[in-house]
Amino acid sequence: MPGGRPGNPAYQQPLTTEDDVISVPLRRPWRWISAIAVLALLASFIYVVATNPNLDFATIGEFIFDARILEGVWLTLVITVVSMVVSTILSIIIAAMRLASNPVLSSVAWFYVWAFRGTPVLVQIVLWGYLGLLFDKITLGVPFTDVVFWQMDTNSLVTPFVAGLLALTLNQAAYSSEIVRAGMMSVDEGQREAAYSLGMSPLYTFRRVLLPQAMRVIIPPMGNELISMLKNTSLLSVIAVMELYTQASVISSTNLKQVELLLVVSIWYLFMTSVLSVPQYYLERRYGRGSSRNLPKTPWQRVRAAMDRRKPGPQPAPPTEIVSVVA
């Protein structure tokens, strides 16, 4: 009977046959070669940039926290948040109109999406900025009559900041409404029928049944739209809104350090997009709880798990030697 260790008389070699399969780990030399090649290219790029005599790193460090740059960063964030919040509300209304059985509502919503998606956002920004050329005054009164309750000069009401907000918000609402509509259509039709059978109104069904289930589909592309909105604020420089890119352009026009100021702007945009990606990640996890049995670990959970593995745990008891004796 086999047992014990090789030095024990009762030990027997395990039985083997010619049909046994010997597993050999698969070697992948090209994986290491490609990784080394990529690291070499990355190191060479960093070296070329770091040793470039035409790049003034002192200027980058001087203006990275300049008061004007920080003011532009703050205004960029304000425009992004306000435009995204308002456009999201509008997109839900437009998506509901597109899905409505009323032909007038669906047609108006379709025309809105068609018009704002079919024209460049830069053209829309310029049109809103030059609104005073089309209408001298904005009035509020009874249509088709001379009765006026309130009026104001257009240029005083629609400032460059307001024009930028209107352009970005209305344009983004058209794109976001299609994302919301796609999310609504991804929900099984039986959910709507079940809600109607319980006596729920279409609006209540949309708000309490369809929209929460569609958020799993809506959140990822809406996060991309948020980042796109952040970067599109740089287009407001054409109407002299003093956001981040406009502030950097004004500074570079005086010290002629265009490349350095562009790098400053790029650093800030990368930082802001990284920060805005964090809530998107956790929102995706929250609304994706019902689609996966086990959610992937967050970066913080992975760090904690790695630290726990490195901690010395209780040592197992030494194995006892079992010797079988042949009678």
C-alpha positions as a LaTeX table, in Angstrom:
\begin{tabular}{lrrr}
\hline
Residue & $x$ (\AA) & $y$ (\AA) & $z$ (\AA) \\
\hline
Met1 & 0.00 & 0.00 & 0.00 \\
Pro2 & 1.54 & 3.36 & $-0.94$ \\
Gly3 & 2.20 & 5.90 & 1.75 \\
Gly4 & 4.76 & 8.01 & 3.55 \\
Arg5 & 7.66 & 9.70 & 1.84 \\
Pro6 & 10.23 & 8.43 & $-0.72$ \\
Gly7 & 12.62 & 7.46 & 2.11 \\
Asn8 & 10.03 & 5.22 & 3.71 \\
Pro9 & 10.12 & 1.50 & 2.83 \\
Ala10 & 6.37 & 1.49 & 2.36 \\
Tyr11 & 6.56 & 4.24 & $-0.29$ \\
Gln12 & 5.69 & 3.27 & $-3.86$ \\
Gln13 & 6.10 & 5.33 & $-7.02$ \\
Pro14 & 2.78 & 6.59 & $-8.47$ \\
Leu15 & 1.47 & 4.53 & $-11.31$ \\
Thr16 & 2.00 & 6.07 & $-14.78$ \\
Thr17 & 0.94 & 5.02 & $-18.26$ \\
Glu18 & 2.08 & 5.92 & $-21.74$ \\
Asp19 & $-1.18$ & 7.83 & $-22.31$ \\
Asp20 & $-0.48$ & 10.36 & $-19.55$ \\
Val21 & $-0.48$ & 13.99 & $-20.81$ \\
Ile22 & 2.34 & 16.15 & $-19.55$ \\
Ser23 & 1.19 & 19.80 & $-19.39$ \\
Val24 & 3.80 & 22.40 & $-20.32$ \\
Pro25 & 3.08 & 26.13 & $-19.78$ \\
Leu26 & 2.60 & 27.96 & $-23.07$ \\
Arg27 & 5.41 & 30.41 & $-23.70$ \\
Arg28 & 4.54 & 33.75 & $-25.27$ \\
Pro29 & 7.80 & 35.47 & $-26.20$ \\
Trp30 & 6.09 & 38.03 & $-28.46$ \\
Arg31 & 4.15 & 39.37 & $-25.48$ \\
Trp32 & 7.39 & 40.35 & $-23.78$ \\
Ile33 & 8.94 & 41.64 & $-27.00$ \\
Ser34 & 5.95 & 43.87 & $-27.74$ \\
Ala35 & 5.89 & 45.17 & $-24.16$ \\
Ile36 & 9.59 & 46.05 & $-24.32$ \\
Ala37 & 9.10 & 47.77 & $-27.69$ \\
Val38 & 6.22 & 49.88 & $-26.37$ \\
Leu39 & 8.17 & 50.86 & $-23.26$ \\
Ala40 & 11.17 & 51.80 & $-25.40$ \\
Leu41 & 9.01 & 54.02 & $-27.64$ \\
Leu42 & 7.40 & 55.64 & $-24.60$ \\
Ala43 & 10.77 & 56.29 & $-22.97$ \\
Ser44 & 12.17 & 57.79 & $-26.17$ \\
Phe45 & 9.13 & 60.10 & $-26.50$ \\
Ile46 & 9.50 & 61.29 & $-22.91$ \\
Tyr47 & 13.22 & 61.86 & $-23.44$ \\
Val48 & 12.65 & 63.89 & $-26.62$ \\
Val49 & 10.04 & 66.08 & $-24.92$ \\
Ala50 & 12.10 & 66.54 & $-21.73$ \\
Thr51 & 15.26 & 67.53 & $-23.63$ \\
Asn52 & 13.56 & 69.76 & $-26.20$ \\
Pro53 & 15.30 & 73.16 & $-26.00$ \\
Asn54 & 12.32 & 74.91 & $-27.59$ \\
Leu55 & 10.01 & 73.98 & $-24.71$ \\
Asp56 & 10.11 & 76.28 & $-21.68$ \\
Phe57 & 9.09 & 74.21 & $-18.67$ \\
Ala58 & 9.56 & 77.21 & $-16.38$ \\
Thr59 & 6.70 & 78.98 & $-18.15$ \\
Ile60 & 4.45 & 75.93 & $-17.70$ \\
Gly61 & 5.17 & 75.88 & $-13.98$ \\
Glu62 & 4.64 & 79.64 & $-13.76$ \\
Phe63 & 1.16 & 79.67 & $-15.34$ \\
Ile64 & $-0.23$ & 76.30 & $-14.25$ \\
Phe65 & $-1.69$ & 77.94 & $-11.11$ \\
Asp66 & $-1.96$ & 81.48 & $-12.43$ \\
Ala67 & $-5.00$ & 83.39 & $-11.14$ \\
Arg68 & $-6.35$ & 83.93 & $-14.65$ \\
Ile69 & $-5.99$ & 80.26 & $-15.51$ \\
Leu70 & $-7.74$ & 79.24 & $-12.29$ \\
Glu71 & $-10.55$ & 81.68 & $-13.06$ \\
Gly72 & $-10.92$ & 80.09 & $-16.49$ \\
Val73 & $-10.98$ & 76.62 & $-14.93$ \\
Trp74 & $-13.76$ & 77.66 & $-12.57$ \\
Leu75 & $-15.83$ & 79.21 & $-15.36$ \\
Thr76 & $-15.31$ & 76.10 & $-17.52$ \\
Leu77 & $-16.63$ & 73.87 & $-14.74$ \\
Val78 & $-19.63$ & 76.14 & $-14.12$ \\
Ile79 & $-20.58$ & 76.14 & $-17.81$ \\
Thr80 & $-20.13$ & 72.38 & $-18.04$ \\
Val81 & $-22.21$ & 71.54 & $-14.97$ \\
Val82 & $-25.04$ & 73.99 & $-15.70$ \\
Ser83 & $-25.27$ & 73.03 & $-19.37$ \\
Met84 & $-25.17$ & 69.31 & $-18.62$ \\
Val85 & $-27.81$ & 69.44 & $-15.88$ \\
Val86 & $-30.25$ & 71.55 & $-17.92$ \\
Ser87 & $-29.63$ & 69.56 & $-21.11$ \\
Thr88 & $-30.24$ & 66.29 & $-19.27$ \\
Ile89 & $-33.64$ & 67.53 & $-18.05$ \\
Leu90 & $-34.49$ & 68.72 & $-21.57$ \\
Ser91 & $-33.32$ & 65.43 & $-23.07$ \\
Ile92 & $-35.71$ & 63.44 & $-20.88$ \\
Ile93 & $-38.60$ & 65.68 & $-21.97$ \\
Ile94 & $-37.63$ & 65.42 & $-25.65$ \\
Ala95 & $-37.21$ & 61.64 & $-25.43$ \\
Ala96 & $-40.64$ & 61.33 & $-23.84$ \\
Met97 & $-42.08$ & 63.44 & $-26.65$ \\
Arg98 & $-40.39$ & 61.24 & $-29.28$ \\
Leu99 & $-41.91$ & 58.14 & $-27.68$ \\
Ala100 & $-45.35$ & 59.71 & $-27.22$ \\
Ser101 & $-48.30$ & 58.59 & $-29.33$ \\
Asn102 & $-49.24$ & 62.22 & $-29.99$ \\
Pro103 & $-48.07$ & 62.95 & $-33.56$ \\
Val104 & $-47.61$ & 66.68 & $-32.88$ \\
Leu105 & $-45.31$ & 66.11 & $-29.90$ \\
Ser106 & $-43.28$ & 63.41 & $-31.65$ \\
Ser107 & $-42.92$ & 65.52 & $-34.80$ \\
Val108 & $-41.76$ & 68.62 & $-32.89$ \\
Ala109 & $-39.24$ & 66.55 & $-30.93$ \\
Trp110 & $-37.98$ & 64.92 & $-34.13$ \\
Phe111 & $-37.53$ & 68.32 & $-35.80$ \\
Tyr112 & $-35.63$ & 69.65 & $-32.76$ \\
Val113 & $-33.21$ & 66.72 & $-32.81$ \\
Trp114 & $-32.82$ & 66.95 & $-36.58$ \\
Ala115 & $-32.04$ & 70.68 & $-36.52$ \\
Phe116 & $-29.56$ & 70.75 & $-33.66$ \\
Arg117 & $-27.75$ & 67.55 & $-34.60$ \\
Gly118 & $-27.54$ & 68.57 & $-38.26$ \\
Thr119 & $-25.68$ & 71.85 & $-37.72$ \\
Pro120 & $-22.21$ & 72.30 & $-36.19$ \\
Val121 & $-22.08$ & 73.40 & $-32.59$ \\
Leu122 & $-19.63$ & 76.17 & $-33.54$ \\
Val123 & $-22.21$ & 77.67 & $-35.92$ \\
Gln124 & $-24.85$ & 77.51 & $-33.20$ \\
Ile125 & $-22.54$ & 79.29 & $-30.75$ \\
Val126 & $-21.91$ & 82.11 & $-33.23$ \\
Leu127 & $-25.62$ & 82.43 & $-34.04$ \\
Trp128 & $-26.53$ & 82.78 & $-30.38$ \\
Gly129 & $-23.67$ & 85.24 & $-29.89$ \\
Tyr130 & $-24.95$ & 87.39 & $-32.75$ \\
Leu131 & $-28.62$ & 87.11 & $-31.78$ \\
Gly132 & $-28.75$ & 90.89 & $-31.35$ \\
Leu133 & $-28.26$ & 91.29 & $-35.11$ \\
Leu134 & $-31.53$ & 89.43 & $-35.73$ \\
Phe135 & $-33.62$ & 90.84 & $-32.88$ \\
Asp136 & $-32.95$ & 94.27 & $-31.39$ \\
Lys137 & $-35.21$ & 93.61 & $-28.42$ \\
Ile138 & $-36.74$ & 90.60 & $-26.77$ \\
Thr139 & $-40.38$ & 91.23 & $-25.88$ \\
Leu140 & $-43.04$ & 89.36 & $-23.94$ \\
Gly141 & $-46.69$ & 90.05 & $-24.71$ \\
Val142 & $-49.81$ & 88.83 & $-26.46$ \\
Pro143 & $-48.96$ & 87.16 & $-29.81$ \\
Phe144 & $-50.19$ & 88.83 & $-33.01$ \\
Thr145 & $-51.06$ & 92.04 & $-31.13$ \\
Asp146 & $-49.27$ & 95.20 & $-30.02$ \\
Val147 & $-49.74$ & 94.40 & $-26.34$ \\
Val148 & $-46.30$ & 94.18 & $-24.69$ \\
Phe149 & $-45.81$ & 93.29 & $-21.04$ \\
Trp150 & $-42.02$ & 93.33 & $-20.93$ \\
Gln151 & $-39.10$ & 94.01 & $-23.27$ \\
Met152 & $-35.33$ & 94.25 & $-22.99$ \\
Asp153 & $-32.37$ & 94.90 & $-25.23$ \\
Thr154 & $-31.12$ & 91.61 & $-26.68$ \\
Asn155 & $-27.42$ & 92.32 & $-26.18$ \\
Ser156 & $-28.02$ & 93.18 & $-22.53$ \\
Leu157 & $-30.01$ & 90.01 & $-21.91$ \\
Val158 & $-28.07$ & 87.51 & $-24.04$ \\
Thr159 & $-24.50$ & 88.20 & $-22.94$ \\
Pro160 & $-21.64$ & 86.06 & $-24.32$ \\
Phe161 & $-21.88$ & 83.85 & $-21.22$ \\
Val162 & $-25.64$ & 83.34 & $-21.65$ \\
Ala163 & $-25.22$ & 82.76 & $-25.39$ \\
Gly164 & $-22.60$ & 80.08 & $-24.70$ \\
Leu165 & $-24.84$ & 78.37 & $-22.16$ \\
Leu166 & $-27.80$ & 78.39 & $-24.56$ \\
Ala167 & $-25.78$ & 77.01 & $-27.45$ \\
Leu168 & $-24.13$ & 74.19 & $-25.52$ \\
Thr169 & $-27.30$ & 73.28 & $-23.60$ \\
Leu170 & $-29.65$ & 73.12 & $-26.57$ \\
Asn171 & $-27.12$ & 71.26 & $-28.72$ \\
Gln172 & $-26.36$ & 68.74 & $-26.00$ \\
Ala173 & $-30.05$ & 68.17 & $-25.31$ \\
Ala174 & $-30.52$ & 66.92 & $-28.88$ \\
Tyr175 & $-27.75$ & 64.32 & $-28.53$ \\
Ser176 & $-28.69$ & 63.30 & $-25.01$ \\
Ser177 & $-32.34$ & 62.82 & $-25.95$ \\
Glu178 & $-31.34$ & 60.10 & $-28.40$ \\
Ile179 & $-29.33$ & 58.39 & $-25.66$ \\
Val180 & $-32.30$ & 58.54 & $-23.30$ \\
Arg181 & $-34.63$ & 57.28 & $-26.02$ \\
Ala182 & $-32.30$ & 54.34 & $-26.73$ \\
Gly183 & $-32.28$ & 53.54 & $-23.03$ \\
Met184 & $-36.06$ & 53.64 & $-22.92$ \\
Met185 & $-36.32$ & 51.29 & $-25.89$ \\
Ser186 & $-33.90$ & 48.84 & $-24.26$ \\
Val187 & $-36.41$ & 48.16 & $-21.47$ \\
Asp188 & $-38.62$ & 45.16 & $-22.15$ \\
Glu189 & $-42.06$ & 46.09 & $-23.44$ \\
Gly190 & $-43.61$ & 43.86 & $-20.80$ \\
Gln191 & $-42.51$ & 46.31 & $-18.12$ \\
Arg192 & $-44.65$ & 49.03 & $-19.67$ \\
Glu193 & $-47.61$ & 46.69 & $-20.11$ \\
Ala194 & $-47.35$ & 45.50 & $-16.52$ \\
Ala195 & $-47.30$ & 49.10 & $-15.27$ \\
Tyr196 & $-50.36$ & 49.97 & $-17.34$ \\
Ser197 & $-52.17$ & 46.90 & $-16.06$ \\
Leu198 & $-51.61$ & 48.15 & $-12.52$ \\
Gly199 & $-53.28$ & 51.45 & $-13.41$ \\
Met200 & $-50.15$ & 53.57 & $-13.66$ \\
Ser201 & $-50.29$ & 56.64 & $-15.90$ \\
Pro202 & $-47.84$ & 56.95 & $-18.82$ \\
Leu203 & $-45.91$ & 59.73 & $-17.05$ \\
Tyr204 & $-45.69$ & 57.77 & $-13.79$ \\
Thr205 & $-44.64$ & 54.65 & $-15.70$ \\
Phe206 & $-41.94$ & 56.62 & $-17.48$ \\
Arg207 & $-40.62$ & 58.14 & $-14.26$ \\
Arg208 & $-40.84$ & 55.17 & $-11.90$ \\
Val209 & $-40.55$ & 52.08 & $-14.10$ \\
Leu210 & $-38.85$ & 52.77 & $-17.43$ \\
Leu211 & $-36.29$ & 55.44 & $-16.56$ \\
Pro212 & $-34.66$ & 53.64 & $-13.57$ \\
Gln213 & $-34.18$ & 50.48 & $-15.65$ \\
Ala214 & $-32.86$ & 52.44 & $-18.63$ \\
Met215 & $-30.19$ & 54.18 & $-16.56$ \\
Arg216 & $-27.89$ & 51.16 & $-16.94$ \\
Val217 & $-27.81$ & 51.86 & $-20.68$ \\
Ile218 & $-27.89$ & 55.65 & $-20.39$ \\
Ile219 & $-25.08$ & 56.31 & $-17.89$ \\
Pro220 & $-22.00$ & 55.22 & $-19.93$ \\
Pro221 & $-22.71$ & 57.31 & $-23.07$ \\
Met222 & $-23.91$ & 60.22 & $-20.93$ \\
Gly223 & $-20.56$ & 60.17 & $-19.15$ \\
Asn224 & $-18.86$ & 60.50 & $-22.51$ \\
Glu225 & $-21.16$ & 63.39 & $-23.37$ \\
Leu226 & $-20.19$ & 65.10 & $-20.12$ \\
Ile227 & $-16.51$ & 64.90 & $-21.02$ \\
Ser228 & $-17.32$ & 66.09 & $-24.54$ \\
Met229 & $-19.26$ & 69.02 & $-23.08$ \\
Leu230 & $-16.25$ & 69.94 & $-20.93$ \\
Lys231 & $-14.01$ & 70.11 & $-23.98$ \\
Asn232 & $-16.57$ & 71.89 & $-26.16$ \\
Thr233 & $-16.47$ & 74.86 & $-23.79$ \\
Ser234 & $-13.21$ & 75.82 & $-25.53$ \\
Leu235 & $-15.31$ & 76.72 & $-28.61$ \\
Leu236 & $-16.82$ & 79.62 & $-26.64$ \\
Ser237 & $-13.62$ & 81.55 & $-27.29$ \\
Val238 & $-15.17$ & 82.69 & $-30.60$ \\
Ile239 & $-17.68$ & 84.82 & $-28.66$ \\
Ala240 & $-15.14$ & 85.96 & $-26.04$ \\
Val241 & $-16.33$ & 83.88 & $-23.09$ \\
Met242 & $-13.39$ & 83.93 & $-20.68$ \\
Glu243 & $-13.17$ & 80.18 & $-20.05$ \\
Leu244 & $-9.92$ & 78.22 & $-19.74$ \\
Tyr245 & $-8.84$ & 78.22 & $-23.38$ \\
Thr246 & $-9.72$ & 81.89 & $-23.87$ \\
Gln247 & $-7.72$ & 82.90 & $-20.80$ \\
Ala248 & $-4.71$ & 80.93 & $-22.05$ \\
Ser249 & $-5.02$ & 82.54 & $-25.49$ \\
Val250 & $-5.04$ & 86.02 & $-23.95$ \\
Ile251 & $-1.93$ & 85.23 & $-21.89$ \\
Ser252 & $-0.07$ & 83.67 & $-24.84$ \\
Ser253 & $-0.81$ & 86.72 & $-27.00$ \\
Thr254 & 1.26 & 88.83 & $-24.61$ \\
Asn255 & 4.21 & 86.54 & $-23.83$ \\
Leu256 & 4.25 & 84.60 & $-27.16$ \\
Lys257 & 4.40 & 81.25 & $-25.33$ \\
Gln258 & 1.64 & 79.55 & $-27.31$ \\
Val259 & 2.88 & 75.97 & $-26.96$ \\
Glu260 & 3.54 & 76.26 & $-23.24$ \\
Leu261 & 0.08 & 77.72 & $-22.58$ \\
Leu262 & $-1.51$ & 75.01 & $-24.68$ \\
Leu263 & 0.22 & 72.42 & $-22.51$ \\
Val264 & $-1.10$ & 74.19 & $-19.41$ \\
Val265 & $-4.62$ & 74.01 & $-20.85$ \\
Ser266 & $-4.15$ & 70.33 & $-21.74$ \\
Ile267 & $-3.00$ & 69.49 & $-18.21$ \\
Trp268 & $-6.06$ & 71.13 & $-16.71$ \\
Tyr269 & $-8.44$ & 69.45 & $-19.15$ \\
Leu270 & $-6.89$ & 66.05 & $-18.40$ \\
Phe271 & $-7.26$ & 66.70 & $-14.68$ \\
Met272 & $-10.89$ & 67.78 & $-14.95$ \\
Thr273 & $-11.88$ & 64.86 & $-17.18$ \\
Ser274 & $-10.21$ & 62.46 & $-14.75$ \\
Val275 & $-12.14$ & 63.92 & $-11.82$ \\
Leu276 & $-15.44$ & 63.82 & $-13.71$ \\
Ser277 & $-14.85$ & 60.18 & $-14.63$ \\
Val278 & $-14.99$ & 59.12 & $-10.97$ \\
Pro279 & $-18.74$ & 59.72 & $-10.38$ \\
Gln280 & $-19.50$ & 58.14 & $-13.75$ \\
Tyr281 & $-17.70$ & 54.96 & $-12.66$ \\
Tyr282 & $-19.67$ & 54.65 & $-9.43$ \\
Leu283 & $-22.97$ & 55.50 & $-11.12$ \\
Glu284 & $-22.35$ & 52.69 & $-13.61$ \\
Arg285 & $-21.73$ & 50.31 & $-10.70$ \\
Arg286 & $-24.90$ & 51.43 & $-8.91$ \\
Tyr287 & $-27.24$ & 51.01 & $-11.87$ \\
Gly288 & $-25.47$ & 47.87 & $-13.07$ \\
Arg289 & $-26.16$ & 45.90 & $-9.89$ \\
Gly290 & $-29.06$ & 44.02 & $-11.42$ \\
Ser291 & $-27.21$ & 43.03 & $-14.62$ \\
Ser292 & $-24.31$ & 41.14 & $-13.06$ \\
Arg293 & $-24.18$ & 38.63 & $-10.23$ \\
Asn294 & $-20.79$ & 39.85 & $-9.00$ \\
Leu295 & $-19.73$ & 43.44 & $-9.68$ \\
Pro296 & $-16.02$ & 44.03 & $-10.37$ \\
Lys297 & $-14.03$ & 45.47 & $-7.51$ \\
Thr298 & $-13.42$ & 49.18 & $-7.34$ \\
Pro299 & $-9.82$ & 50.46 & $-7.51$ \\
Trp300 & $-9.89$ & 51.12 & $-3.76$ \\
Gln301 & $-11.16$ & 47.61 & $-3.07$ \\
Arg302 & $-8.38$ & 46.18 & $-5.24$ \\
Val303 & $-5.77$ & 48.14 & $-3.29$ \\
Arg304 & $-7.19$ & 46.91 & 0.02 \\
Ala305 & $-7.26$ & 43.33 & $-1.25$ \\
Ala306 & $-3.62$ & 43.58 & $-2.35$ \\
Met307 & $-2.62$ & 44.99 & 1.05 \\
Asp308 & $-4.51$ & 42.22 & 2.86 \\
Arg309 & $-2.70$ & 39.58 & 0.84 \\
Arg310 & 0.65 & 41.01 & 1.87 \\
Lys311 & $-0.21$ & 40.90 & 5.57 \\
Pro312 & 1.19 & 37.82 & 7.32 \\
Gly313 & $-1.67$ & 35.57 & 8.29 \\
Pro314 & $-1.79$ & 32.76 & 10.84 \\
Gln315 & 0.68 & 30.03 & 9.97 \\
Pro316 & $-0.93$ & 26.64 & 9.27 \\
Ala317 & $-0.03$ & 23.72 & 11.45 \\
Pro318 & 2.72 & 21.48 & 10.05 \\
Pro319 & 1.31 & 18.51 & 8.19 \\
Thr320 & 1.38 & 15.22 & 10.04 \\
Glu321 & 3.11 & 12.29 & 8.39 \\
Ile322 & 0.88 & 9.37 & 7.70 \\
Val323 & 2.69 & 6.08 & 7.24 \\
Ser324 & 0.85 & 3.05 & 6.08 \\
Val325 & 2.23 & $-0.27$ & 7.17 \\
Val326 & 1.90 & $-3.42$ & 5.13 \\
Ala327 & 1.09 & $-6.39$ & 7.30 \\
\hline
\end{tabular}
